[in-house]
C-alpha cells in the first residue's frame, strides 16, 4: 500500500483510475466476478483482446473495500520479466532503498495487510507473474489477486472467469452510448443490430465503429465492413470468429484512416504506455509526416478512438489500447522503419533524461520528479534498447543509467536504479578504431560512480568500494578530473557512514576543491558540502558545520533547490540540538522532514524522525520520543542498515533511548515503541510534524508545521539526445 495511505478505519482507496466512459452492460458477469472474489483469493479474468477484460475487472475492483485498498498494476507495456516485481512495488507506491529484491520488499511491507491486487495484462509475463503471485499468496493471508489476461496463470486455487463478447442488446446499447460521445444519435434498428452482430459483440470493435459514425451511416459501415471481413478471414479456419472480427475491425478502421493517420498510428506503437505531444512530434515526425502536422493527425486519431487523451499529474498524455498498439507495431515492422523509430524513441528519452538532470538543480525539482514517474515505462524501453552488443548502444545505456542518478537517488528508486546500472556496465563497450580513450570511458565512469553512490546508500559497502575504486583508477588513467572528483566524493561519503571521520573530511574536502577548480556546481556538489559539514559536526566543530550548511542553504534558495537543502537543514538541526537549542532544532527538522517526505526520500525522512525523537525527549516528553523511535524503527528496514551501523549516526538514538527508558521505565518505553511501530510512514511524518489525522493522535502541546511550497511549473523539453560523448555537466 502507498506510504501516504491510512490504516485508521477509513478506506485506503488505492490507485484505480476513474473510468473515462460509462460502464455499459455486463451485469451477469460483474455479479459472477464479485461472487468469485468473495470466495477465492486468486481470480483470473480471461478472454481475447478487446473483449473488455480490463474494464470489467476495474469495475469489480472498484466495488471492493479491503482495509488497505485496491491496487492496479499495468503489465502490458513491460517486456522484461525481471521487472514484474519492480512494477508491483512501484504501483503500490512502496519506497525501498535496500539492496533486497522486490519480492522480499513486498513480503515484508504487505505483511499483516488486507488488500486486492489487480494484475492487468500479464499474459506475456505469465511465468514471472505466476511465480510472484504464488509467493505472495503463500505468505500473505490478507492478499487477494485479480488477474487479467488472455490465458490463466495456472496456479493452485485459481478461479477462472472466461469473458465472452457482449450480447446483441448490450452491444447495441454500447454503440449508442459511444456514438453519443461523438455527437451522433443511434437508434435501435435492423442495420444497427446487423452491424453489432458482424462485430461479434467485441466491445473494442464496437467502440471503433462508433468513432466512424460521425462520417458514415450504420448501413455504409456494414457495406464497407463486409468486404473487409471477407478479404481478411477467407481461408483462415483455425482462428476463432471473434478473434477475426476484432482484427478485422481494427484493420478496417486502419484502412479507413488517411495515409498520414496510418503512418502516425504505426509510429506511435514504439511508445510504452503513455506519451506526450512533444515526444510524438520528435519521434514520429519526418519522412512523410512533417512535425508541424502531427497535432492535426493525432487529433483525428483521437476522434476515431484509436488514441485516447488523458489528464495526468504530469500533464496531458496520450495512449493506445494494447490491441490497437499491437496492430500498429505489425505495420511498423512491415514498413522496415521500426529500427529507426526505436532509435529516435531512445534518443528522445536520453535527451529528456539529460534535460531533467539539469533541471533537477532548479525550482522545478518537484515537477521533474513527477515527470520521471510518468515517463518511467518509456525510459525502461530506452534502456532495454541500449542493452545490445553494439558499443555505441552500450555507451548510451551507461550514459542514460548514470544520468538518471537523480531518479534513482532523489526519487526513491535505488533498487531498480542499481539493477539498470549493473546491467549496463555488464553489457560493456569495446574500443573503436581511432576513438579517444577518454571519450569512450566517460559514460562508463559516470555509471560507475553512480553505482557506487547507490550501493553506499543501500549500506552495501563492498560493492560500493569496488565500483568507486574502479571509477577512480580508470578516471586517472584517461585523465578525467571530473570523474576523479565524483569517485573521491562518494568514497568520502562511504567513509562518513563507516565512522572514519578523518578520512571523510580529507576525501570530501579534496573532492570539493576539485569541483571548485573545475567549476562544477549542482545538487551533488552541495550534498558533498553537507556531508563534510556532518563529519565536522560529529568531530565537534559545530561552528564550521553551521557555516558550511548556511552557505549550502543560501545557494539552494538562490537556485530553488529543495532536495539537498533538506539535508543541510538536518545538519543545522543537529548543530542546534548539540548547541542547546532544541526549539531551533525542531523548527529546522520540521522543514527538513517535509522536504524529504515530499521527494519520497526515505533516508532523509527517517534521519529527521530519529533526531526529532531526541529533541522531543529533551523537551520533556519521553513517551512521544519513544513513539517516534518506534516509527523510525519501522522505516529503517526499507532504507538499509539502521543508522548505517554507525557509532556517530547512532549516538542521538542511543541517548534518546537512555533518556526515555530512565523516565518511563523499560515496560512503558517498550509499549510506546510498539505503538510507534504501528504507524505508517505518512502517519509517522504527520505525527512528527504535529499534524496527526484520524487515528493518529498527535504529540501533546506541539505546534503545527506546514510543508514548503512547490516549485514553479513548466519543465522545458529536450530537442534531442546529447552528443555520444556527452559529459557530466549536472553530475
N, C-alpha and C positions, 0 to 999 in steps of 0.2 A: 504494500500500500504506500501511497505517496507520503513523504515525510510531513506534508502540511495537512494531512487528513487527521480527523479526530477519532478517538475511540472512547467517546464520553457519553454514549447513549444516543447521540444524533447520528444520522446516516452519513456514511462516507460515500459520496456519490460516484467516485471512480473517475474514469476518463472517457466514458461513452459519449461520442459526438451526438449533437442534436440531428434528428432526421431532416434532410432538406426538403423532402416531399411527403405528402400524406401517405400513410400505410393503407393499401387497398387489399381487401380480401384476406385469404389465408387464415380464417377464423379457426377451422378444424385443426390445421397444422400447428397453429400457435398454441391451442389448448393441449395438443399432444406433446409438444415440446415442453410446455410448462409442467405437465404431469411427469415427464421423463426426468426433468431437473429436480423434481421433488423426491424422486426415489433413487436416482443414480448419481454417482459422483463424477462420472465421465459420460458425456452425451456428445455424439458426433452427428452433425447435420451434413449429409452427403447429397450430391447431385451434380449435374453438368453445369458448365459455366453459364452465367446469365439467368439461372433459374430462380434466383432470389434468396440464396442461402444466407448471405451476409445480412441482408435486411431483416429476414425472419429472426435470425439469431440476435440481432441488435434489439429488435422489438421485445423478444422474450427476455433478454437480459435486463432490459430497462424496467421490467416488472419485478425483478428480484430485489430484495433488501437485506443482503448479508451485512453483518456489523461493520465489516471493513471494506465494503464497496464492491463494485463490478468494474473489472479492468479488461480492456480490449488490447490485443497485441496484433498488429498488422504484419504478416509474414510474407505477403505476396511479392514485395519488392526485394526481399532478401535472397541472396544467391549462395552465400557461404554457410554451410550447416553449422560451423563453429560459432556463428554469431546468433544462433537462436536464443541461447541463454542470455546473451547481452541484450537482445531485443526485448525479452520479457522484463529484465531488470530495468531497462530504460522506460518501458511502458508503465511500469509500476512506480516510476519516479524514485527508485531506491538509489541512494548515493553510497558508493563503497570505494574507499581509497586503498584497500589492502591488495595484496598480491594473490588472494584466493580467487578461484574461478566463480563465474556467475551462478552455477548450480549451488555451491556452498553458501553464497550470499543469499540466495532465495530460501534455502532450507533454514538458515539462521534467522533472517528477517521476517519470514512468514510464520515462524513457529508460534502457535497459540492464536493465530489469526483466523478469521472466518470471512472468506471472500469467494467470488466467482471470477474465474479467469477465462476470457473468450479468446481462443487462438484462431485467427481468421486467415485462410489461405495457406495452409500448411502442406498441401499435397506434394510439392516438390522437395520438401524437407521432412518427409514423414518419418524417416528413421531417426534423425536427430530430435525431432519434435516428440516422437513416441518415447524415446529414452528419457527425455527430460520430464515429460508428463508422468511416466511410470515412477520415476524417482520422487517427484514432488507428491504425488498422491499416496505413495507408500509411507511418507514421513510426515505429511501434514494433514491430519484428520479434518481440519476445518476448511479444506480447499475443495472446491468443485470446479470442473473444467468443462466448458462448452467449446468443442472444436468444430471448425467449419472448413470443409474441403471436398474435393472430388472423389476421395477414397477414405476408407476407415483408417484409424490408427492401429487397429488390430491388437488392442490391449485387453487384458482380462477385465471383465466387468463393464466393458464399453457398451453403452446403449446406442443403437443406430436409429437415425430418423432420416430415411431417404426422402428427398423432396422432389416432387414431380412438377410438371407445368401447371399453370392456372386452369381452372375450369373455364368454360366458354363465357359464362356470365361474369366471372371475376375479370377475365381478360378484357371484355368489353368495358367494364367499369374502369379498369386501369387505363385503357386507351382514352376514354373520355376525360378522365382526370388529368392525364398528362397533356392531352391536346388543349385542354382549357388553359394550362400553364403557358401555352404558346399563342393564346388568344383565339383558339379555334373551338367551335362548338361541334360536338359529335353526338349524333342521335343513334339510338339502337335500331339499326335497320339491317336488312339482309346483307348488304355489301360490307358493313362493319363486321358482322358476325363471320362472314366468309374470310375476311382479312385476318381476324383473330384466329380462326381455325388454321389458316395457311401458315400463320406464325407459330402454330403449335402451342400457344399459350405461354411461350417463354417471355417472362417479364422484360428482359433486356431488349428482345426483339420488338415487343410491343412499344416500349419507350422510344426506340429508334424510329419506329414507324410514325409515332405521334409527332416527332420532330419534323417529318416530311409533310404533315397535313397542312402546313402553312401554305404550301405551293400546289399540292395535288389533292384530289378527292380520294376517298377510300376506293372507288372503282378504278381510278387511274393507278393507284398504288397496286391494286390487285393485278391489273394487266401487266405492269412492269415486273412485279414480283414473280408472276407465273413463269415468264420467260427465264428469269434469272435462276429460279429454283430448278427448273428442268435442266438447264445447262450444267449447274454445279452438282446436282445429285445423280445425274444419269450414270449408270454403270457402277455405282458405289453401293454394294449390297451389305457390307459389314459395318456400316455406320448407322447408329440409331437415328430415326427420323428427326427427333428433337435436336440432336447434335447438328444434323444437316440444316435444319431450319435456322438455328442460331447463326451458324457460319454463313449461311446463305443470306440471312438478314443483314449481317454486318457487311458482307461483300456487296450486297445490293445497295446498302447505304453508302458504301465506299464508291460504287460505280456512279451513283447519282451526284457525288461531290464533283466540283470543278477541279481541273488538273492541279491548280495551286493548293486546294484543300487536301487532295490526296497526298500531295508531296509533303505538306506540313504534318499530316496525320502520321505518315511513316517516320518522319524525322523526330517527332515528339516521343516515339517509342524508346528513345535512348535514355529518357529521364526515369529515375526511380521514384515512384510515388508522386509527390507534388513538385511543382516547378513554378518559377516566376516569369513574368513577361520579359524582363531584361535578359535572362538566361536563354529564353527561346529565340530572341532576336539575334543573339550572338551565335548560338549553337546551330540554329536551323536556317539562318539567313544565307543568301548567296546561292549560286549555281541554280538559277531558275526561280528563286524566291527572294527578291530584294528585302533587306531587313526592314525598310520603311513600310512594307506592305504586310508584315507579319501580323500586326494587330487586327487589321481588317479580316485577314484569313482566319485568324484564331477566333474572332467574334462569330464568324459563320459556323465554325465547328462547334462552338458553344450553343448556338441557336439550333443546331441539328442534334444536340445531345451526345455528340462524340466526345466532347471535352466538357468538364464541369468546373465552374468557378466557385471558390470557397474563400471565406474570410477567416484568417487565422491570426494568432497572436503576433506573427511576424509580417502580417500584411496580406494582401490578396495573393492567393495561389491557385493553380490550376491542376487538374489531374484527369486521367482516363481510367475507366474500369479495366480490369485485368484482361478480359476477353478482347476488348477494343484495342488495348495496347499490344496484345499478342498478335492480332491481325496486322497492325501497323508494322510490327517488328518483322513479320514474314515478308511484307512488301519491301521493307528497307533492305533486308538481306538479298532479295531478288534483284534489287537495283544495283547491287555491288558497291553501294556507298556506305555500308554500315560501319566499316573500319574508320573511315574519315569522320563520320558523325560522332563516333565514340571518342575519338581523339579530341575533337572540338569540345565535346562534353567535358572530358578530363581537363582540357586547357582552361575552360571557364571556371571550373571549381578549384583548380590550382590558383588561378588569378583571384578568385573570391577569397580563398584562404589567405593569400598574401595581403590583400587589402584589409581584411578583417584583423590580421595580426597587427598591421599598422594602426588600425582604428581602435584596437584594444587600449592603446595609450592615448585616450581621449575621453571626452564626456559621453561618448556613445558606447561605453563598455556594456551597459545593460542590454542595449539593442543588439550588440554583437553577440552576446551570449544567447539571446533569443533566436538570432539568425542561425547560429551554429546548430541549435537544437532542431530547427526546421529543415536545415539542409543536410543533416547527417546521413540520410539514405543516399543522396547523390554524392556526398564526399566518400562514402564507403565504395560506391561504384567506381569512382575515380581511382581510389587506392587499389581496388582489385585489378583494374586495367594495367596499373603500373607494375604489378607483380608478375612480370614476364622475364624471359631470359635476355631481352634486349637491353643493352647497357643504358641507353637513353631513358627508357621507361623505368628502369630500376632507380636511376638517379632522381627522376621526377617523383617516384614513390617515396624515396628517402627525404627529398625536399618537402613534399606535402605532409608527410607524417611529422617531420620536425617543425614545420611552420605552424602546425595545429597545436603546439605546446600549450597555448592559452586555453584551448578547448579541453585538452586532457587535464591540465593542472588547475585552471581557474574555474572550470565549469563542472568539476566533479566526475571526470571520466578517466581516471587513472588506469583502471584495469583494461579497458578497451584500447586506450592510447598505447599502453605498453605492448599489447598484442600486435598492433599495426607496426610499431617501431621495430619490434623484433623481427617480424616477417619481412619488412622492407630491407632491414640490414642483412638478413639471411639471403635475400634474393641476389645480393652482390651486384657489382658493376665492374666489369673488366676494363682494362685500359683500351684506349683508342689510338690509332696511329696519329702522331703529330699533336696529340692533346696535352695541354699543360697539366702536370700532376695536381697542382693546387686547384685548378678549375674543376677537375674530376673529383677531388676529395671534398669540396665544400658541402654538398648535400649530405654526404655520409657523416661528416664531422658534426653537423648540426643534429642529425638524428641520434648520434652517439651521446652528445651531452644532454639532449632532451630525455633520452632513455635513462641516463644516469640520474637525472633530476627526478623523474617519475619513481625510480626504484628507491631513491633516498626518502621520498615522501611516503612510500609504502613500507618503509622500515626494512627493506631488503638490501642489507649493506654490502654483501659480497658482489652481487651483480652490479650494484651501483658503482662500486670502486673499480670493477673491471672495465665497465663502459667508459668511465671518466678517464681512467689511465690510458686506454687505447686512444681516446679522443685527443688527449694532450700529446701523446707521443707522435701521433700522425700529424697533428697540427704544427708541432715544432719541426717535423721533417719537411713539410711543404711550406713552412714559413707563413702560417695563417695566424696573425696576432689576435684576431677576434675570437677564433675558436679556442686558442690557448686561454684567453681571459674567461670564457664561459666554462671550460673544463676546470680551471683553477677555482672559479667562483663556486661551482657545485661541489667540488671536493671540500671546500671550506664549509659549505652547508652540512656536508656529511660529518666533518669534524665537530661541528657545533652540536649535533644531536648525539654524538658519541662522547660528549663531555671533554673533548680536547679543546679547551678554550684558547690556549696559547696558539695551537695550530690553526684554529678557526680564525683568530684575529689576524694571524700572519697571512693566511691564504686569501681571506676576504679583502684585507687591506691591499694586498698586491693586485688582486683582480680588479678592484675599484680604481686603482691607479692606472691599470691598463685601459679600462673603459674610458677614463678621462682623457688619456693620451690619444685614444682613437677617436673620441667624440661620440661615444655610444651613450644614449640616454633613452630608457624605456622602463617598462614595469619590472623587468628582470633586474636591471641595474639598481632601481630603487629598492627592490627586495634584498639585494646584496648589502645595501646600506643598513636596512632594517636588521638583517642577520648579524652584521658587525656590531650594531648597537646592542643586540641581545647578548652577544658574547661579552661586551663591555659591562653591561648591567650585571651579568652573572659574576663577573670578576670584581664588582663593587664600584665601578666607575659610572655612577648614575648620571653625573653631570655630562660626561661625554656621550652617553647613550641618549639623553634628552636632546642634546644639541644636534646629534645626527638625525633623530626622528622628527624633530621640529622642522629641520630642513627638508626631509622627505615629505612631511605633511604639507609644507608650503609648495613644493614642486607639484605634488599631486593635485592640490587645489588649483594651481595655475593651469594644469592640463585637464582637469576634470577626471583624474584617475581615482578610482574608488577601491579597487582590489588591493593594491599594495598599501594604500592609505590605511586600510583596516588593520594590517599588521603593524604599521607604525604606531597606531593608536594603542595596540596591545602592549608594545614595549613602553610607551609613555605611561600607560596604566600601571604596569609592573613597577616602573620607577616611582610613580606617585604613591603606590602602596608601600614600597620599601622606604620611601621618604616620610612616611607617617601621615599621608593624606588619603584615607580610604574613600572619602566623599568624591574627591577629584578622580580617583581610580575608577569608581563606579560610573561616573559620567562618561569617561573615556571608553570603558568597557561596553557600556550600553550602545554607543555608536559603533564600536568595533564589531560587536556581535550582530547588530542589524545589517551591517555591510557584508560580513562573511556569510550569514544565512541567506541573504539575497542572491548571492552567487552560487549557492549550493556548495560552499566551501566548508566541508566537514572539519578539516583541521583547524581553521580559524575559529569556527563555532565552538568546538569542544575546548580549545585552549582558553577561550573567553569565559566559558561556563566554569571551568576549573578555577580560574583566578577570581571570578565573581563569587564563588563559594567561599574563598578565603576572605575576601572583602566583607562578605556578609557575616562571617564569624567574627571578624574584627569589629563590626558594628554592633555586636551583641545578640545575634540571632543564630545560635548554633543549630537549631532544628532546621531552619531553612538552608543553612550551609550544608548540612548533611543530605538534604533532599537534592540539592544541586549536584553534590558529589555523586549521588546515585544516578542522576540523569546523565552526567558525564560518563559514568562507568558503562552505561548502556550504549553510548555513542562510540566509544573507543574501538570496539571490535570491527566497526566499519571503516576505521581510519588506519589501524595497524597496531603496532606495539604501543600500549598505553604510555603516554608521555615519553615516547621513544626509548623507554627503558633508561632514561637519563636521570642522573642524580640532580642536576641543576633544574631541568624542567619539572622534575617530580617534587622538588622542595616545597613549593606552595601547597601541593596536595597533602603532603605528609604533615605540614604544620597545621593545615585546616582540620585534618582528621584528628590530630592530637588534641587540638583546642576543643573541637566538638565532643569528642569522647570524654574529655575531662569534665565538661559541663553537663553533659547529658547522661553519662554512663553508657556502658557498652550496649546494653539491651535497647535502650531508647535510640541510640545512634544507629544501630543496625536497622531498626524499624524505619527510621527516616530515610536511610539509604535505599531500603527496599521500595518505599513509596516513590522515591525519585526514579528508580529503575523502571517503574510502570509508565512513565511519561514518554510520549513520542518526542522526536526531536523538535517539532513545531511547538508542542506544549511546553517543553523544557525552555525553549527560547522565549516564548511568551511569558512564562513564569519568571525567568531571569530578568526580563525587561520590565516586570511589573504589569504585564498585560494579560493576566490569567483570564481565560474564557470559561464557558460552561464546562464543569467537570475538572477545571484546572485551577484550584484555589491558589491565589497569588500570595506572595510574601506579605507579612504584616507591616503596615506603616511604610510602604515603599511607594515612591512616585512612579509616574509613567514616563517611559522613554519612547519617542517616536522614531520611525525609520527615516533615514535620509532620503531626499528626493531622487527621482530617476533622472537619468541623463537626457539630453536633448535628442529628439528623434531624427531619423534620417541617416542611414549608412550608405555612403557612396558606393557605386558599382564598379567592379573591375572591367577594363576593356578587353583584357586577355591575360594569359598566364605570363609570368616573368621570363626573362632570358634563362636559358637552360643552366647557366652557371650562376643563377641568382644568389646574392649574398644574404646577410643576416641583419638587414637594417633595423628590424624590430625584434631582434633576438633570435 
